[in-house]
Structures are given as structure tokens and as C-alpha cells.
Amino acid sequence: MKQKELLRSQIEEERRKLDDMLACGTTVEEAYGQSLVVDTLIEQYMEL
């Protein structure tokens, strides 16, 4: 269960980074790369 909580925390942090990137007008490539990080963490979370 602790691993799932850690992943949830990581997902929230990475989503904040993505939101900040979008608010700052980052490039599409950078935003896409960050969204892939978030997606990967969500997939790991769902597998637990």
C-alpha cells in the first residue's frame, strides 16, 4: 500500500510540473514529454 501512496504523490507532483509548463507557454514537445511521464506513472498506479 505504501508504494501506491508514493506513486500517487509522484503523479500529483508531475502533474503540477505539467500544469506549470503549460501555463508558462513551454514547447509542445516538452509538454508532451511531461505528459508521457504522468501517463507512465498512472499506468504503474493502476497496475498495483
C-alpha positions in Angstrom: 0.0 0.0 0.0 2.9 2.4 0.7 4.1 2.0 -2.9 0.7 3.1 -4.2 0.7 6.2 -1.9 4.2 7.1 -3.1 3.1 6.7 -6.8 0.1 8.9 -6.1 2.3 11.5 -4.7 4.6 11.4 -7.7 1.7 11.6 -10.0 0.5 14.8 -8.3 4.0 16.3 -8.4 4.5 15.5 -12.1 1.0 16.9 -13.0 1.9 20.1 -11.2 5.0 20.3 -13.3 2.9 19.8 -16.4 0.4 22.4 -15.4 3.3 24.9 -14.8 4.8 24.1 -18.1 1.5 24.7 -19.9 1.0 28.0 -18.0 4.4 29.2 -19.0 4.0 28.5 -22.6 6.5 25.7 -22.9 7.0 24.0 -26.2 4.6 21.3 -27.4 7.5 18.7 -27.4 8.4 19.5 -23.7 4.7 19.3 -22.6 4.2 16.1 -24.5 7.3 14.6 -22.9 6.0 15.6 -19.4 2.6 14.2 -20.2 4.2 10.8 -21.0 5.9 10.8 -17.6 2.5 11.4 -16.0 0.9 8.7 -18.1 3.6 6.2 -17.2 3.1 6.8 -13.5 -0.7 6.5 -13.8 -0.2 3.1 -15.6 2.0 1.9 -12.8 -0.5 3.1 -10.2 -3.3 1.2 -11.9 -1.3 -2.0 -12.1 -1.0 -2.1 -8.3 
